[in-house]
Amino acid sequence: MSTRAISYIIKEVCEAIIKNMRNIYLKVPSSPEEWLTVAEKFESRWQFPNCIGAIDGKHIAMQPPGNSGSYYYNCKHTNSIVLMAVAGPNYECLYYDIGTNGRVNDRGV
């Protein structure tokens, strides 16, 4: 499949996602009480007290934009952006961040 065809498909899929999921959002715990509820669930389910989330990151390989130099170049000798997520006690996504340049490690994100 040509690069041009793939770019049209990706654009069309992204537009469909935006159109159909506009009113769906990620509800991040926003008060101390909500975070305490998450911690209580971690302790009761996993016997892991005082935990408010399991964090992990993933480098997503990509072709860097023109003239970006080593901005997206990571330690695995590829260009990437970083997807970082926090999972709750029931495997639900509590928070995510995507788009940090691959040059930054997980701790930096």
C-alpha positions as CSV (number, residue, x, y, z in Angstrom):
1,M,0.0,0.0,0.0
2,S,1.4,3.4,-0.9
3,T,2.3,6.1,1.6
4,R,-0.3,8.4,0.1
5,A,-3.1,5.8,0.5
6,I,-2.1,5.1,4.1
7,S,-2.1,8.9,4.9
8,Y,-5.7,9.2,3.5
9,I,-6.8,6.2,5.6
10,I,-5.2,7.5,8.8
11,K,-6.8,10.9,8.3
12,E,-10.2,9.4,7.6
13,V,-10.0,7.1,10.7
14,C,-8.9,10.0,13.0
15,E,-11.8,12.2,11.7
16,A,-14.3,9.3,12.4
17,I,-12.9,8.8,15.9
18,I,-13.2,12.6,16.7
19,K,-16.7,12.7,15.2
20,N,-18.1,9.6,17.0
21,M,-16.2,9.9,20.3
22,R,-16.5,13.6,20.9
23,N,-18.6,13.2,24.0
24,I,-16.6,10.4,25.5
25,Y,-13.8,11.4,27.8
26,L,-11.5,10.0,30.4
27,K,-12.6,10.8,34.0
28,V,-9.4,11.3,36.0
29,P,-9.9,11.2,39.8
30,S,-9.9,14.9,40.8
31,S,-10.5,15.0,44.6
32,P,-8.6,13.5,47.5
33,E,-11.7,11.3,48.3
34,E,-11.6,9.9,44.7
35,W,-7.9,9.1,45.0
36,L,-8.4,7.5,48.4
37,T,-11.1,5.3,46.9
38,V,-8.6,4.2,44.2
39,A,-6.0,3.4,47.0
40,E,-8.5,1.4,49.0
41,K,-9.4,-0.7,45.9
42,F,-5.7,-1.4,45.3
43,E,-5.2,-2.5,48.9
44,S,-8.4,-4.7,48.9
45,R,-7.8,-6.3,45.5
46,W,-4.0,-6.5,45.4
47,Q,-2.9,-6.1,49.0
48,F,-0.8,-3.1,47.9
49,P,-1.5,-0.2,50.3
50,N,-1.2,3.5,49.5
51,C,-1.0,2.8,45.7
52,I,-3.0,5.2,43.4
53,G,-1.9,3.7,40.1
54,A,0.4,1.5,38.1
55,I,2.5,3.5,35.7
56,D,4.1,2.3,32.5
57,G,5.4,3.8,29.3
58,K,5.9,2.7,25.7
59,H,7.9,4.2,22.9
60,I,5.8,4.3,19.8
61,A,8.1,4.1,16.7
62,M,7.5,6.8,14.1
63,Q,9.1,8.6,11.2
64,P,10.2,11.9,12.5
65,P,9.1,15.2,10.9
66,G,11.5,16.9,8.6
67,N,14.3,19.0,10.1
68,S,13.7,17.5,13.6
69,G,17.3,16.3,14.0
70,S,17.7,14.0,17.0
71,Y,14.6,15.4,18.9
72,Y,12.7,12.1,18.5
73,Y,15.7,9.8,18.6
74,N,15.7,7.4,21.6
75,C,18.0,5.0,23.4
76,K,16.8,2.1,21.2
77,H,18.2,3.8,18.1
78,T,14.8,4.6,16.6
79,N,12.6,7.7,16.5
80,S,9.6,7.6,18.7
81,I,7.0,9.4,20.8
82,V,6.2,8.2,24.3
83,L,2.8,6.9,25.5
84,M,2.6,6.9,29.3
85,A,-0.4,5.6,31.2
86,V,-1.6,5.0,34.7
87,A,-3.8,2.0,35.3
88,G,-6.2,1.5,38.2
89,P,-6.8,-1.6,40.3
90,N,-9.4,-3.0,37.9
91,Y,-7.2,-2.5,34.8
92,E,-9.0,0.7,33.9
93,C,-7.1,3.7,32.5
94,L,-6.9,6.5,35.1
95,Y,-4.6,8.9,33.1
96,Y,-2.6,8.9,30.0
97,D,-0.1,11.2,28.2
98,I,1.0,10.8,24.6
99,G,3.2,12.8,22.4
100,T,6.4,13.5,24.4
101,N,9.4,13.2,22.1
102,G,11.2,9.8,22.3
103,R,14.5,11.4,23.4
104,V,12.9,11.8,26.9
105,N,12.9,8.6,29.1
106,D,9.9,7.4,31.1
107,R,11.0,9.2,34.2
108,G,11.2,12.5,32.3
109,V,7.6,12.1,31.0
